[in-house]
Amino acid sequence: MSANLGVYYIMKKYYLIFTLIFIASLGYSCTPSPQAERNHLIVGIAANPTNLDPRRATDAASARVTQIVFNGLLRKDSQSKLAPDLAERWEQPDDKTYIFHLRHNVKFHDGSTLTARDVKYTFASIMDEAYKSPRRSSFKEVDSIDIIDDYTIKFTLKKPFAPFLINMTMGIVPEHTAESQKDKFSYNPCGTGPFRFISWQADERLQFTAFADYYEGAPKLKKITYKIIPEDSLRLLELEKGSIHLIQNSIPPDLLPRCRQNPNLKVITSAGTTFAYAGFNFTDPILRIKKVRLALALAIDRQSIIKHILGNLAAPARSLLPKGHWAYEPEAIDYEYNLKKARRLLDEAGFRLPDTDTEAYRFKLTYKTSQNEQSRRVAEVLQRQWQKLGIKVEIKSHEWGTFFSDINSGNFQLYTLQWVGVTEPDIYYYIFHSSSMSPAGANRGKYINPKLDALLEQGRNTLDTEKRKAIYSKVQRMLSEELPYINLWHLMNVVVMRKNVAGFTPYPGGDFTSLKDVYIAD
């Protein structure tokens, strides 16, 4: 399997290199564009955002926008630790009460002043069932939100809730603007962040300008443009000629040697928390069968994919939480490649191959993915690996917005996707609790397990760290047995930028938070 996969992707690699050379011969230059403005940073991204309202945005492309436009009461620093943001300090009088003291004179991009009314409005709207925020389940334990004065707000919980503070990183929206614009706010967001939104040309670019009244001081950059380029080869060529300055986690690993050899570029790699997985629809009569899911997991040669497609810039995942996380469970089942056992499980499940018909297959699956080149390459390999089981797999590749909409609405049998920036184990509640089905959460596969529900509720209502660790150890072991997801791998962060770009700090979750500190050197 490894040899065949290696030959296949050597051919793919040379095809891609030929394409790059051919395109370059049509007039691309590796010298910086003369139109480049010194204080204008252009960032290359692979996908169009789906929503610019932080209360509804759940995809990574949207998060990259909201991170520079909005602030939360708290923020995650470059080590994923919580730090003050719009709240200069907070206190916890008891297990169910949190009081936040806001910074004074923080301005929204429209010139209005942030007050506790805006904070209350932001979270009350998320909690409003009519608003249909996918984040609503994260705030179900909030009993009341009380404004003490313009710069002090109190949250009272129904019961102790361990992940409460991490949820305070939610971007705060201005009440008057968000309420008057309703759904239009997503296309004209207004926050307190270091950059002010200017325009969004779908599938082309998003433009931002520095916010001079940002509470930490105006950014060094004057402008930022996110340039949307789905094709890997074109994105790299734009970087090489200087019309893009920075790309994060969107360069194919087999092109990184080319980047490292370019004297105008620099490459930074760091540990990441991005988790890749295959998800199942539990309403499907085939995929709801546990032995089928186990067989699919056992038929994946992850090491070959990591080596030949991901350039060894990933590690096999035993669970959604990465190694080193305080709640990581090393005893969760790790499904190593075992094609013989996988075939036996399908036989036991009643899906036998006829001995006489060489063209027959056990059953057919439809596998959805985005049009991202690396995602399609992974899909092609999984298709071939599952075909070795006698399963016919049809790949359906859609542009990002359509793909993500299908996944959120449950319009799939099987798909692969990623969770970005995993830090709090309560994410298991958001993904797998039976009350977290869309639109209240991200239980897209409609997985229902009362025993897991009870553990997840216990985990979020327990404040003692060691007791929480024991609970989430059970959660990870249970999920590794049930397989609502196939755990694939955790990806490293890879940043490629022009040599003259300075001040960018990689975050474990691939965040763009540090763009506020970036400048373009002489």
C-alpha positions in Angstrom: 0.0 0.0 0.0 2.7 2.4 1.0 4.7 1.8 -2.2 1.7 2.3 -4.5 0.7 5.5 -2.6 4.3 6.8 -2.9 4.4 6.2 -6.7 1.0 7.8 -7.1 2.0 11.0 -5.3 5.4 11.2 -6.9 3.5 11.5 -10.2 1.1 14.0 -8.6 4.1 16.0 -7.3 5.7 16.3 -10.7 2.4 17.2 -12.3 2.1 20.1 -9.8 5.6 21.3 -10.4 5.1 21.2 -14.2 1.9 23.2 -13.7 3.8 25.8 -11.6 6.6 26.1 -14.2 4.1 26.4 -17.0 2.1 29.1 -15.3 5.3 30.9 -14.4 6.4 30.9 -18.1 3.2 32.8 -18.9 4.6 35.9 -17.2 4.8 35.4 -13.5 7.9 36.9 -11.8 9.5 36.0 -8.6 10.2 39.6 -7.8 8.0 41.7 -5.6 5.1 43.5 -7.2 5.8 47.2 -7.8 2.2 48.0 -6.7 2.7 46.6 -3.3 2.2 49.2 -0.6 4.6 49.2 2.3 2.0 49.2 5.0 -0.5 47.0 3.2 -0.3 43.3 4.1 -1.9 40.8 1.7 -2.7 37.4 3.2 -3.6 34.4 1.0 -6.4 32.2 2.2 -7.9 29.1 0.5 -11.6 29.5 1.2 -14.4 32.1 1.3 -15.8 32.8 4.8 -19.4 31.7 5.4 -20.3 34.2 8.1 -18.7 37.3 9.5 -20.9 37.5 12.6 -18.9 35.9 15.5 -22.2 34.7 17.1 -22.8 32.4 14.0 -19.4 31.8 12.5 -18.1 28.3 13.1 -15.7 27.7 10.1 -12.0 28.5 10.2 -12.1 30.9 7.3 -14.7 33.0 9.1 -12.8 32.9 12.3 -9.7 34.3 10.6 -11.8 37.4 9.8 -13.6 37.8 13.1 -10.3 37.5 15.0 -9.1 40.8 13.7 -12.4 42.7 13.7 -13.8 41.7 17.2 -12.6 41.3 20.7 -14.0 39.1 23.5 -14.1 39.8 27.2 -11.1 37.4 27.3 -8.7 36.2 24.7 -6.4 33.2 24.2 -2.7 34.1 24.1 0.0 32.4 21.9 0.2 29.6 24.5 -3.6 29.1 24.5 -3.9 30.5 28.0 -6.7 32.9 28.9 -5.8 36.6 29.2 -7.8 39.8 29.7 -9.2 41.6 26.6 -12.2 43.9 26.8 -12.5 42.9 30.4 -9.5 44.3 32.3 -10.2 42.0 35.2 -12.8 39.6 36.5 -13.8 38.0 39.8 -15.6 34.9 40.9 -17.4 35.4 44.2 -18.7 31.8 44.2 -18.9 28.7 41.9 -21.9 30.2 39.9 -21.1 33.9 39.7 -18.7 35.8 37.5 -18.3 39.6 37.5 -16.4 41.3 34.6 -15.0 44.8 34.8 -14.8 46.4 31.4 -12.1 48.7 30.1 -13.3 52.3 29.8 -13.4 54.2 26.5 -13.2 51.2 24.2 -14.6 52.2 20.9 -16.5 50.3 18.2 -15.5 50.9 14.6 -18.6 53.1 14.2 -17.3 55.5 16.9 -19.7 54.3 19.7 -18.4 53.4 23.1 -18.5 49.8 24.4 -20.7 49.3 27.5 -22.1 46.4 29.5 -25.3 46.7 27.4 -23.4 45.5 24.3 -22.0 42.6 26.3 -25.4 41.5 27.6 -26.9 41.9 24.1 -24.2 39.7 22.5 -24.8 36.8 24.8 -28.5 37.2 25.2 -28.9 37.0 21.4 -26.8 33.8 21.3 -29.0 32.3 24.0 -32.2 33.3 22.1 -33.5 30.2 20.4 -35.1 32.3 17.6 -31.6 33.6 16.7 -30.4 30.1 15.9 -26.8 30.5 16.9 -24.8 27.3 16.6 -23.1 28.4 19.8 -26.3 28.4 21.9 -25.6 25.1 23.7 -22.4 26.6 25.1 -24.5 29.0 27.2 -27.3 26.9 28.3 -26.1 27.0 31.9 -26.3 30.8 32.1 -29.2 31.7 34.3 -29.1 35.5 34.2 -26.9 38.4 32.9 -27.1 41.6 35.0 -25.7 45.0 34.2 -24.3 46.5 37.4 -23.2 49.7 35.7 -21.9 50.8 32.3 -18.6 49.0 32.8 -19.6 46.1 35.1 -21.6 43.0 34.2 -22.5 39.9 36.2 -23.2 36.4 34.9 -25.1 34.0 37.2 -25.1 30.4 36.3 -27.6 27.7 37.1 -24.8 25.4 38.3 -21.0 25.3 38.2 -19.8 25.4 34.6 -16.1 24.7 34.0 -15.8 26.0 30.4 -17.5 29.3 31.1 -14.4 31.4 30.9 -13.2 30.0 27.6 -16.6 31.0 26.1 -15.9 34.6 27.1 -13.6 34.8 24.1 -16.7 35.3 22.0 -16.5 38.5 19.9 -18.7 41.3 21.3 -21.0 43.1 18.9 -22.6 46.6 19.2 -26.2 46.3 20.3 -27.5 49.2 18.2 -25.8 48.2 15.0 -26.4 44.4 15.2 -30.0 44.8 16.3 -30.9 47.3 13.5 -29.1 45.3 10.8 -30.2 41.8 11.8 -28.9 39.3 9.3 -27.2 42.0 7.3 -24.7 42.4 10.1 -22.8 39.4 8.9 -22.0 41.2 5.7 -21.0 44.5 7.4 -19.5 43.5 10.7 -18.6 46.2 13.3 -16.4 45.3 16.2 -13.7 46.8 18.5 -10.8 44.9 17.0 -7.5 46.3 15.6 -8.9 46.3 12.0 -12.1 47.7 10.6 -14.0 45.8 7.9 -14.2 47.6 4.6 -15.5 45.2 1.9 -16.1 41.6 1.0 -16.1 40.5 -2.6 -17.2 36.8 -2.3 -14.6 34.3 -3.6 -12.2 37.2 -4.3 -11.1 39.3 -1.4 -11.9 40.9 2.0 -10.4 44.3 2.8 -9.7 45.9 6.2 -8.2 49.1 7.4 -6.3 49.9 10.7 -8.6 51.1 13.5 -6.9 54.2 14.8 -8.9 54.2 18.1 -8.1 50.5 18.9 -7.7 50.4 22.7 -4.2 48.9 22.6 -3.1 51.5 20.0 -3.3 51.6 16.3 -1.7 48.6 14.4 1.5 49.3 12.5 -0.1 48.2 9.3 -2.5 50.5 7.5 -4.4 47.9 5.5 -5.0 44.1 5.4 -6.4 42.2 2.4 -7.4 38.6 2.6 -7.0 37.3 -1.0 -9.1 34.2 -1.6 -7.3 31.8 -3.9 -8.5 28.1 -3.8 -5.8 26.8 -6.1 -2.6 25.9 -4.2 -0.3 26.5 -7.2 -1.7 29.9 -7.9 -1.5 30.9 -4.2 2.1 30.0 -4.1 3.0 31.9 -7.3 1.3 35.0 -5.9 3.5 34.6 -2.8 6.6 34.2 -4.9 6.0 37.3 -7.0 5.2 39.4 -3.9 1.6 40.1 -4.5 0.8 38.0 -1.4 2.9 38.4 1.8 1.8 35.6 4.0 0.1 32.2 3.9 -0.7 30.0 6.8 -1.5 26.3 6.6 -2.4 26.5 2.9 0.8 25.4 1.1 1.1 21.7 0.1 3.9 20.0 2.0 5.6 18.8 -1.2 6.1 22.5 -2.2 7.7 23.5 1.1 11.2 22.6 -0.2 10.7 25.1 -3.0 9.7 27.8 -0.5 12.7 27.1 1.8 15.0 27.5 -1.2 13.5 30.8 -2.2 15.7 33.6 -0.7 12.7 35.9 -0.6 10.6 33.6 1.6 10.8 32.2 5.1 9.1 29.2 6.5 8.0 28.7 10.2 6.6 25.5 11.5 5.2 25.0 15.0 3.0 22.6 17.0 -0.7 22.9 16.2 -4.0 21.8 17.6 -5.9 21.4 14.3 -7.6 18.0 14.3 -8.7 16.2 11.1 -11.4 13.6 11.2 -13.9 11.6 9.1 -17.5 12.1 10.2 -20.6 9.8 9.8 -24.3 10.4 9.5 -26.0 8.2 12.1 -29.3 8.4 10.3 -27.8 6.3 7.5 -28.8 2.6 7.6 -25.2 1.4 6.7 -23.1 3.8 8.7 -25.1 3.5 11.9 -23.7 -0.1 12.1 -20.7 0.0 14.4 -18.8 -2.8 12.7 -19.0 -0.8 9.4 -17.4 2.2 11.1 -14.8 0.1 12.7 -13.9 -1.5 9.3 -13.6 1.9 7.7 -11.2 3.1 10.4 -9.1 0.0 10.2 -8.8 0.3 6.4 -7.1 3.7 6.6 -3.3 3.7 6.3 -2.8 7.0 8.1 1.0 6.7 8.2 1.2 6.6 4.4 -1.1 9.6 4.0 0.9 11.5 6.6 4.2 10.7 4.8 3.2 11.1 1.2 0.5 13.8 1.3 1.2 15.7 4.5 5.0 15.7 4.3 5.2 14.3 7.9 3.8 17.5 9.2 1.1 15.7 11.2 0.8 13.0 13.8 -1.8 10.3 14.0 -4.6 11.3 16.3 -5.9 9.0 19.1 -8.5 11.5 20.1 -9.7 15.0 19.4 -7.4 16.3 22.1 -3.7 16.4 21.2 -0.9 14.7 23.1 0.2 17.0 25.9 -3.3 18.3 26.6 -4.1 18.1 30.3 -7.1 15.9 29.6 -5.6 13.7 26.9 -6.3 9.9 27.4 -3.5 7.7 26.0 -5.5 4.5 26.5 -8.2 5.4 24.0 -8.4 2.9 21.1 -6.0 3.7 18.3 -7.1 2.0 15.1 -3.9 0.9 13.3 -4.1 -0.3 9.7 -5.5 -3.8 9.5 -7.2 -4.6 6.2 -7.8 -8.3 7.1 -9.6 -7.5 10.3 -11.6 -4.8 8.5 -12.8 -7.3 5.8 -13.8 -9.7 8.5 -15.9 -7.1 10.3 -17.8 -6.3 7.2 -18.5 -10.0 6.6 -19.8 -10.2 10.2 -22.0 -7.2 9.6 -23.7 -9.0 6.7 -22.0 -7.2 3.9 -20.3 -10.1 2.1 -18.7 -10.0 -1.3 -20.0 -12.6 -3.8 -17.3 -15.1 -4.7 -18.2 -15.3 -8.4 -18.7 -11.6 -9.3 -15.4 -9.7 -9.5 -17.1 -6.4 -10.3 -19.4 -6.6 -7.2 -19.1 -4.4 -4.2 -20.5 -4.7 -0.6 -22.2 -1.3 -0.7 -21.8 2.3 -2.0 -21.0 5.4 0.0 -21.0 9.1 -1.0 -18.1 11.0 0.5 -18.2 14.8 0.5 -15.3 17.1 0.7 -14.3 20.7 -0.2 -12.5 21.7 -3.4 -9.3 22.4 -1.4 -6.6 20.5 -3.3 -5.1 18.7 -0.3 -8.6 17.7 0.9 -9.3 16.2 -2.6 -6.0 14.3 -2.5 -6.8 12.8 0.9 -10.3 11.9 -0.5 -8.8 10.1 -3.4 -6.5 8.0 -1.2 -9.3 7.1 1.2 -11.5 6.2 -1.7 -8.8 3.7 -3.0 -8.2 2.4 0.5 -11.9 1.7 1.2 -12.2 0.2 -2.3 -9.8 -2.5 -1.1 -12.6 -3.5 1.3 -15.0 -3.9 -1.6 -16.8 -0.6 -0.9 -17.6 1.7 -3.8 -17.0 5.3 -2.8 -18.2 8.3 -4.8 -16.4 11.6 -4.1 -18.5 14.7 -4.3 -16.3 17.9 -4.1 -18.0 21.2 -3.6 -16.9 24.8 -3.2 -16.5 25.7 0.5 -19.8 27.4 1.2 -21.9 24.7 -0.4 -19.9 21.9 1.3 -20.1 23.5 4.7 -23.8 24.2 4.4 -24.4 20.5 3.5 -22.4 19.3 6.5 -24.2 21.7 8.9 -27.6 20.6 7.6 -26.8 16.9 7.8 -26.9 16.5 4.0 -24.1 13.8 3.8 -23.3 10.2 4.4 -19.6 10.6 5.0 -17.2 13.6 5.0 -13.8 14.8 6.2 -13.2 18.1 8.0 -11.1 19.7 10.7 -11.5 21.2 14.1 -9.2 24.2 14.6 -7.8 25.5 17.8 -9.0 22.8 20.2 -8.2 23.7 23.8 -11.3 23.1 26.1 -12.5 19.5 26.3 -16.1 20.8 26.6 -15.9 20.9 22.8 -17.0 17.2 23.1 -20.4 18.5 24.4 -20.7 20.9 21.4 -19.9 18.1 19.0 -21.5 14.9 20.4 -24.2 15.8 23.0 -27.7 14.9 21.8 -28.9 18.4 22.5 -26.1 19.9 20.3 -27.7 19.0 17.0 -27.8 21.8 14.4 -28.5 24.7 14.8 -27.9 24.6 18.5 -24.4 22.9 18.1 -22.2 20.8 15.9 -23.6 17.3 16.4 -23.9 17.1 12.6 -24.0 13.3 12.4 -26.9 13.2 14.9 -25.1 10.8 17.2 -27.2 9.9 20.3 -25.7 8.2 23.4 -27.4 8.8 26.8 -24.3 7.5 28.7 -22.1 9.9 26.9 -24.6 12.7 27.4 -24.4 12.1 31.2 -20.6 12.2 31.2 -20.4 15.4 29.1 -22.9 17.1 31.5 -20.8 15.9 34.4 -17.6 17.2 32.8 -18.9 20.7 32.2 -20.4 21.0 35.7 -17.2 19.8 37.6 -14.7 22.4 38.5 -11.9 20.2 40.0 -9.3 19.6 37.3 -8.4 16.1 38.3 -12.0 15.0 38.5 -12.6 16.6 35.0 -9.6 14.7 33.6 -11.1 11.4 34.9 -14.4 12.2 33.3 -12.9 13.1 29.9 -10.7 10.0 30.0 -14.0 8.0 30.0 -15.4 10.2 27.2 -12.4 9.6 25.0 -12.4 5.8 25.6 -16.2 5.6 24.9 -15.9 7.6 21.7 -13.0 5.5 20.5 -15.2 2.4 20.9 -18.3 4.0 19.3 -16.5 5.9 16.5 -18.9 8.8 15.7 -15.7 10.2 14.2 -12.6 8.5 12.8 -9.7 10.3 14.4 -7.2 11.0 11.6 -4.3 13.3 12.6 -3.2 16.5 14.3 -1.6 19.0 11.9 1.4 21.2 12.5 1.1 24.9 11.7 3.1 26.0 8.7 3.5 29.7 7.9 5.2 30.9 4.7 5.8 34.6 4.3 8.0 37.2 2.6 11.3 37.9 4.2 10.3 41.4 5.0 7.2 40.5 7.0 7.9 40.9 10.7 6.0 40.5 14.0 3.9 37.5 13.1 3.5 35.0 16.0 2.0 31.6 15.2 -0.7 30.5 17.5 -1.4 26.7 18.2 -4.9 27.0 16.6 -3.6 28.8 13.5 -5.2 32.1 14.6 -4.5 35.4 12.9 -4.6 37.3 16.2 -1.0 38.5 15.9 -1.6 40.4 12.7 -2.2 43.4 14.9 1.6 43.3 15.6 2.8 42.7 12.1 4.7 45.2 10.0 6.5 45.2 6.7 10.2 45.9 7.2 12.4 47.8 4.8 
